[in-house]
Amino acid sequence: MSARFAGKIVLVTGAGSVGTGWGNGRGIAVGFAREGATVIGVDRDMAAMDETAQRVAEVQGIFHAAECNVTDSAAIAALVARIVAEHGRIDILVNNVGGSAAGGPVEMAEEVWDAQIDHNLKSVFLTCKHVIPVMEAAGGGAIVNLASTSGIRWTGAAQVAYAASKAGVIQFSRVVAIQYATKGIRANTVVPGQMHTPMVEVRLAGQRAGGDVDALIKQRLARIPLGFAGDGRDTANAVLFLASEEARFITGTELVVDGGMSVRCG
């Protein structure tokens, strides 16, 4: 086991997954635990974190699961207070919660738009609202927020609220990075592309390919210059780097993890 994050207290939101395999949150939680951190994994569905806890145990890491709706400010405040009471601080915050809904501005229902903004962007605002004072009091910390290539490019489907909210995450991170740079707090964004996570089979195939998983995977692979799909472990590698001392001089920037998709023309 590497000790790159030995003694660090890491809060990862969306640490579960909708299915079996390497979702982003699961990969991130296991990655930090493998490298010595104490990981507090948060999800609104405790059962979704069972496999995460199992995989952390396999690498002999430390993982504490906590149920929390990260669109609920009071619930986050209570969670953060509990973490501080039990562990003394929060060194690293990873905002991984997110999900897409199909549709452009005309066909998308207003309540779907509102839910997407809350889920993908307000959740980042609220966790930072409650965690940043803890980091500031401790003399610093690292925040890594997850956006999406949908926030910087058209990626094959109209999902206007997801795209807008993920673009918002990028700029939110930049503003936080500058505002808190003198406080020793760094903030960066990882921008995953079309990763092969459990969500592909469980949710996206039904939305975009009539339930035909193979057809959807073929469509997605055709957009990736490297010719294969990354998974949550690739996202995790980028997150761990930006949270580490190796990235001590990096703040307010984005690391795109997409196999070259977003710079390809056509």
LOVEXKE-322166 format. One record per residue (C-alpha): residue in three letters; x, y, z. Coordinates in steps of 0.1 Angstrom, whole numbers. Each point is the difference from the previous one (the first is absolute). Layout:
! residues N
+------+-------+-------+-------+
: type :     X :     Y :     Z :
+------+-------+-------+-------+
:  ALA :     X :     Y :     Z :
...
+------+-------+-------+-------+
! end
This chain:
! residues 266
+------+-------+-------+-------+
: type :     X :     Y :     Z :
+------+-------+-------+-------+
:  MET :     0 :     0 :     0 :
:  SER :    13 :    34 :    -9 :
:  ALA :     1 :    27 :    27 :
:  ARG :    -5 :    30 :   -22 :
:  PHE :   -31 :    10 :    20 :
:  ALA :     9 :   -15 :    34 :
:  GLY :   -18 :    18 :    28 :
:  LYS :   -22 :    20 :   -24 :
:  ILE :   -38 :     3 :     6 :
:  VAL :   -18 :    -1 :   -34 :
:  LEU :   -37 :     6 :    -6 :
:  VAL :   -13 :   -15 :   -33 :
:  THR :   -36 :     7 :   -10 :
:  GLY :   -17 :   -24 :   -23 :
:  ALA :    22 :   -29 :    12 :
:  GLY :   -24 :   -26 :   -10 :
:  SER :   -11 :   -12 :   -34 :
:  VAL :   -32 :   -10 :   -18 :
:  GLY :    15 :   -34 :    -9 :
:  THR :    29 :   -23 :     3 :
:  GLY :    34 :    12 :   -13 :
:  TRP :    22 :    31 :     0 :
:  GLY :   -22 :    31 :     3 :
:  ASN :    19 :    33 :     6 :
:  GLY :    -9 :     3 :    36 :
:  ARG :     9 :   -36 :     8 :
:  GLY :    33 :     3 :   -18 :
:  ILE :     8 :    32 :    18 :
:  ALA :    -8 :   -13 :    34 :
:  VAL :    20 :   -32 :    -5 :
:  GLY :    29 :    19 :   -14 :
:  PHE :     3 :    23 :    30 :
:  ALA :    -4 :   -29 :    24 :
:  ARG :    26 :   -21 :   -18 :
:  GLU :    25 :    29 :     5 :
:  GLY :    -6 :     4 :    37 :
:  ALA :   -28 :    24 :     5 :
:  THR :   -30 :    -3 :    23 :
:  VAL :   -29 :     3 :   -25 :
:  ILE :   -34 :    12 :    10 :
:  GLY :   -23 :   -11 :   -29 :
:  VAL :   -33 :    17 :    -4 :
:  ASP :   -30 :   -11 :   -20 :
:  ARG :   -38 :     4 :     3 :
:  ASP :    -3 :   -37 :    -4 :
:  MET :    21 :   -20 :    26 :
:  ALA :    -4 :   -32 :   -19 :
:  ALA :    17 :    15 :   -30 :
:  MET :    32 :     2 :    21 :
:  ASP :     1 :   -37 :    10 :
:  GLU :    23 :    -9 :   -29 :
:  THR :    21 :    31 :     6 :
:  ALA :     5 :   -11 :    36 :
:  GLN :     8 :   -35 :   -11 :
:  ARG :    26 :    12 :   -25 :
:  VAL :    16 :    22 :    26 :
:  ALA :     2 :   -29 :    24 :
:  GLU :    18 :   -20 :   -27 :
:  VAL :    28 :    26 :    -1 :
:  GLN :     0 :     2 :    38 :
:  GLY :   -11 :    36 :     0 :
:  ILE :   -22 :    20 :    24 :
:  PHE :   -35 :     9 :   -12 :
:  HIS :   -30 :    15 :    19 :
:  ALA :   -33 :     1 :   -18 :
:  ALA :   -24 :    29 :     7 :
:  GLU :   -35 :     6 :   -14 :
:  CYS :    -6 :    36 :   -10 :
:  ASN :   -20 :    19 :   -26 :
:  VAL :    26 :    25 :   -12 :
:  THR :   -27 :    24 :   -13 :
:  ASP :   -11 :     4 :    36 :
:  SER :    20 :    27 :    18 :
:  ALA :   -10 :   -10 :    35 :
:  ALA :     9 :   -36 :    -7 :
:  ILE :    34 :     9 :   -13 :
:  ALA :     7 :    23 :    30 :
:  ALA :    -9 :   -28 :    23 :
:  LEU :    23 :   -24 :   -19 :
:  VAL :    29 :    24 :     0 :
:  ALA :    -4 :     6 :    37 :
:  ARG :     0 :   -37 :     7 :
:  ILE :    31 :    -5 :   -21 :
:  VAL :    18 :    28 :    18 :
:  ALA :   -11 :   -14 :    34 :
:  GLU :    13 :   -35 :    -8 :
:  HIS :    31 :     8 :   -21 :
:  GLY :     9 :    36 :     8 :
:  ARG :     1 :    13 :   -36 :
:  ILE :    -7 :    -5 :   -37 :
:  ASP :    32 :     1 :   -21 :
:  ILE :   -15 :    -8 :   -34 :
:  LEU :   -35 :     4 :   -15 :
:  VAL :   -10 :   -17 :   -32 :
:  ASN :   -33 :    10 :   -14 :
:  ASN :   -10 :   -29 :   -23 :
:  VAL :   -39 :     1 :     1 :
:  GLY :   -16 :     5 :   -33 :
:  GLY :   -22 :   -14 :   -27 :
:  SER :   -16 :    10 :   -33 :
:  ALA :   -35 :     4 :   -14 :
:  ALA :    -8 :     1 :   -37 :
:  GLY :   -15 :    30 :   -17 :
:  GLY :     5 :    35 :   -12 :
:  PRO :   -17 :    31 :    13 :
:  VAL :   -33 :    -5 :   -18 :
:  GLU :    -7 :   -36 :     8 :
:  MET :    15 :    -1 :    35 :
:  ALA :   -24 :     5 :    28 :
:  GLU :     8 :    29 :    23 :
:  GLU :     0 :   -23 :    31 :
:  VAL :    26 :   -22 :   -18 :
:  TRP :    22 :    31 :    -6 :
:  ASP :    -2 :    10 :    36 :
:  ALA :     8 :   -35 :    12 :
:  GLN :    30 :    -2 :   -23 :
:  ILE :    14 :    33 :    12 :
:  ASP :    -5 :   -11 :    36 :
:  HIS :    15 :   -34 :    -5 :
:  ASN :    31 :    10 :   -20 :
:  LEU :     8 :    36 :    11 :
:  LYS :   -18 :     9 :    32 :
:  SER :    14 :   -31 :    16 :
:  VAL :    35 :    13 :    -7 :
:  PHE :    -8 :    34 :    14 :
:  LEU :   -15 :   -14 :    32 :
:  THR :    28 :   -24 :     8 :
:  CYS :    26 :    27 :    -6 :
:  LYS :   -21 :    24 :    22 :
:  HIS :     3 :   -23 :    30 :
:  VAL :    35 :   -16 :    -6 :
:  ILE :    20 :    31 :   -10 :
:  PRO :    -2 :    16 :    35 :
:  VAL :    13 :   -33 :    14 :
:  MET :    29 :     0 :   -24 :
:  GLU :     7 :    37 :     6 :
:  ALA :     2 :    -6 :    38 :
:  ALA :    25 :   -28 :    -6 :
:  GLY :    22 :    21 :   -22 :
:  GLY :    -8 :   -15 :   -34 :
:  GLY :   -15 :   -28 :   -20 :
:  ALA :    -7 :   -13 :   -35 :
:  ILE :   -33 :     0 :   -19 :
:  VAL :    -6 :   -20 :   -31 :
:  ASN :   -33 :     4 :   -18 :
:  LEU :   -12 :   -23 :   -28 :
:  ALA :   -14 :    16 :   -31 :
:  SER :    -5 :   -16 :   -34 :
:  THR :    10 :     5 :   -36 :
:  SER :   -36 :     9 :    -5 :
:  GLY :     9 :    32 :    18 :
:  ILE :    25 :     9 :   -27 :
:  ARG :   -12 :   -16 :   -32 :
:  TRP :   -30 :   -15 :   -17 :
:  THR :     4 :   -37 :     7 :
:  GLY :   -27 :   -16 :   -21 :
:  ALA :   -33 :     6 :    17 :
:  ALA :   -21 :    30 :    11 :
:  GLN :     2 :     2 :    38 :
:  VAL :     0 :    37 :     5 :
:  ALA :    -4 :     1 :    38 :
:  TYR :    28 :   -25 :     6 :
:  ALA :    23 :    19 :   -24 :
:  ALA :    -8 :    33 :    15 :
:  SER :     4 :   -12 :    36 :
:  LYS :    33 :   -18 :    -7 :
:  ALA :    13 :    32 :   -18 :
:  GLY :   -10 :    18 :    32 :
:  VAL :    21 :   -25 :    21 :
:  ILE :    31 :    10 :   -20 :
:  GLN :    -5 :    37 :     6 :
:  PHE :   -10 :    -5 :    36 :
:  SER :    33 :   -18 :     6 :
:  ARG :    20 :    28 :   -16 :
:  VAL :   -16 :    26 :    22 :
:  VAL :     5 :   -20 :    32 :
:  ALA :    36 :    -6 :   -10 :
:  ILE :     8 :    36 :    -2 :
:  GLN :   -21 :    11 :    30 :
:  TYR :    17 :   -25 :    23 :
:  ALA :    35 :    -2 :   -14 :
:  THR :    15 :    21 :    28 :
:  LYS :   -17 :   -23 :    25 :
:  GLY :    19 :   -31 :   -13 :
:  ILE :   -31 :   -15 :   -16 :
:  ARG :     4 :   -13 :   -36 :
:  ALA :   -30 :    -7 :   -22 :
:  ASN :     1 :   -18 :   -34 :
:  THR :   -23 :   -18 :   -23 :
:  VAL :     2 :   -34 :   -16 :
:  VAL :   -19 :    -2 :   -33 :
:  PRO :    -8 :   -36 :    -9 :
:  GLY :   -12 :   -10 :   -34 :
:  GLN :   -21 :   -29 :   -11 :
:  MET :    12 :   -25 :    27 :
:  HIS :   -12 :   -36 :     2 :
:  THR :   -16 :     1 :    34 :
:  PRO :   -29 :   -21 :    13 :
:  MET :   -23 :    29 :   -10 :
:  VAL :     5 :    -9 :   -37 :
:  GLU :   -19 :   -33 :     4 :
:  VAL :   -24 :    10 :    28 :
:  ARG :   -12 :    34 :   -12 :
:  LEU :    15 :    15 :   -32 :
:  ALA :    -8 :   -29 :   -23 :
:  GLY :   -37 :     4 :     7 :
:  GLN :     2 :    38 :    -5 :
:  ARG :    19 :     0 :   -33 :
:  ALA :     0 :   -34 :   -17 :
:  GLY :   -33 :   -16 :     8 :
:  GLY :    16 :   -23 :    26 :
:  ASP :    26 :   -13 :   -25 :
:  VAL :    32 :     1 :    21 :
:  ASP :    22 :   -13 :   -28 :
:  ALA :   -13 :    27 :   -24 :
:  LEU :     6 :    27 :    25 :
:  ILE :    36 :   -12 :     8 :
:  LYS :     8 :    -1 :   -38 :
:  GLN :   -13 :    36 :    -4 :
:  ARG :    21 :    12 :    29 :
:  LEU :    32 :   -18 :   -10 :
:  ALA :    -3 :    15 :   -35 :
:  ARG :     5 :    35 :    15 :
:  ILE :    32 :   -10 :    20 :
:  PRO :    33 :     4 :   -19 :
:  LEU :    18 :   -25 :    23 :
:  GLY :   -25 :   -26 :   -10 :
:  PHE :    -9 :   -12 :    34 :
:  ALA :   -21 :    13 :    29 :
:  GLY :    15 :     9 :    33 :
:  ASP :   -18 :    -7 :    33 :
:  GLY :    -2 :    13 :    35 :
:  ARG :    35 :    -9 :     8 :
:  ASP :    13 :    23 :   -27 :
:  THR :   -21 :    28 :    14 :
:  ALA :    14 :    -9 :    35 :
:  ASN :    36 :     3 :   -12 :
:  ALA :    -6 :    36 :   -11 :
:  VAL :   -18 :     9 :    32 :
:  LEU :    27 :   -15 :    22 :
:  PHE :    27 :    19 :   -19 :
:  LEU :   -18 :    33 :     4 :
:  ALA :    -6 :    -6 :    37 :
:  SER :    36 :   -10 :     7 :
:  GLU :    31 :    20 :     9 :
:  GLU :    12 :    -8 :   -35 :
:  ALA :   -25 :    26 :   -12 :
:  ARG :     9 :    26 :    27 :
:  PHE :     5 :    27 :   -26 :
:  ILE :   -32 :    -8 :   -19 :
:  THR :   -33 :    18 :     7 :
:  GLY :   -29 :    14 :   -20 :
:  THR :     5 :   -24 :   -29 :
:  GLU :   -16 :   -30 :   -17 :
:  LEU :    14 :   -34 :    -8 :
:  VAL :   -19 :   -16 :   -29 :
:  VAL :    -2 :   -39 :     1 :
:  ASP :   -17 :   -10 :   -33 :
:  GLY :    24 :   -19 :   -23 :
:  GLY :     3 :    31 :   -22 :
:  MET :   -37 :     2 :    -8 :
:  SER :    -5 :    37 :     8 :
:  VAL :    28 :    12 :   -23 :
:  ARG :   -11 :   -21 :   -30 :
:  CYS :   -17 :    17 :   -29 :
:  GLY :   -31 :   -20 :   -10 :
+------+-------+-------+-------+
! end
